[in-house]
Amino acid sequence: MVATADIAQVVARELRAPSGKDKRVLHLRAPSLYTMKKATALLGAAIGKPDLAYVQADPEQGRAALMQQGFSANAAAQLAEMSAAFSTGRLDGEYDKGPTEINPTTLEDFAATVFRPAFEKA
């Protein structure tokens, strides 16, 4: 099963029968956690680029690049903030704070069944 179907099933279930009346965060994650270097290596290998390197950009350069691609200043700032949170480990332990659904699709499976075909079509 691909990642999008897994997530869609969880969302459909929650919409049909919410787990509570209060707002909450439901963490959806893969069976394993990956560093950005490992994720880059897996995705690169899937598209025939095993030497693809992960390069961490300066946050301001990243925000500016997003805005050049048509993102609003607000959206670019929010993505930069999220990237910083991932990079600094600020989100470490978040999965321990609330309910977590573990998606059965690994990044390796996603790379082979979704990412590679999308890359080849692009």
N, C-alpha and C positions, 0 to 999 in steps of 0.2 A: 504494500500500500504506500502511495506517495505521501509526502508531508502535508500537502494541501488538503488531501482527503481526510487525513487524521485530524487536522485542525478543524476542518469543516464539521466533522462528526462531533467534536467536543462543543463547538459553538452551537450547532443544532440542538444538541442535548440540553445545553444550558438555556437556550431560548424556549424550549418546550417545557422544561421543568427546572426553573432556577433553584439553586441550592440555598437560597435565602432571600429575604426582602432587602437586606442592606447591600450597598455596593461593596464589591470585593475584588481582589486581584486573584486571578487563577493563572498560575505560572504554567506555561506549556514549554517543554524542552525535550531535547533528544535524549536517548538513553545514556549518552556520554557528553561531557563538556569538552570543548575544544578551544585551544588557544588560537589566536588569529594566524599565527605561523602555521599551525597544523591544518587549519581550515584552508588556508591558501594552498598548501602543498597538496591536499586532497583534491581540491577543485582544479588546480593546475594539472595534476596527473590525469584527471578525468577528461580534460580537453587536449591532451597530448603535449602539455607544457610542464613537465615535471620539475623544471628549474624555476618556475614562477616564484617570485620573491614577494613576501609581505613587506611593504614599506609604510611606516607610520608617518602620515603627513602632519605638518604643523596645523593645529586646529583652525587658525585664522585663514590659512591657505585653503583648507577644506571647505570652510564656510563660504569663502569667496568663489570657489569653483562651483559649489552648489548654486549660488545665486547666478553665476554666468550661464548655468544650464536651465534657468527659469524658476528655481525655487524662490519663494518669498523670503525676505530677511528673517521673518519669524520662524518659518519652517527650517531654514538653514541653521539658525541659532539653536533650535531644539535638537536637530540632528547632531550638531557639534557637541551639545551638552550630553546627549546620549552616548556619543562616541567617547567623550572624556570619561564618563561614568564606567564604561566597559574597560577602557584603557587603564584607569587608575585603580580598578578593583573595587570601586565604590558599590558595585552591585553584588559583590561576593557575599554569599550568605542569604541573598534575597529569597532563594527557593526554600529556605528554612522558615520563612516568616508567614507562609500561608499555604493553601492547598496547591499541590503540584500535580500536573498530568504529565506522565512521561510518554512521549510520542514514540512509537516503535520504530520509526524510520531513522536510520543512522545517517550521518552526513555522507558516508561512503555510498549508501543506497541512493540518496538524493542526488549526489554528484553524477552517478551513472544513469539514473532513470529520468531525471528532470533537467538538471543543469547542463549536461553534455548535449542532449537533443536541442535545448533552447539555444545554446552557444552555436551549434552547427547550423541552425536556421537563421541566426542573426547575420 
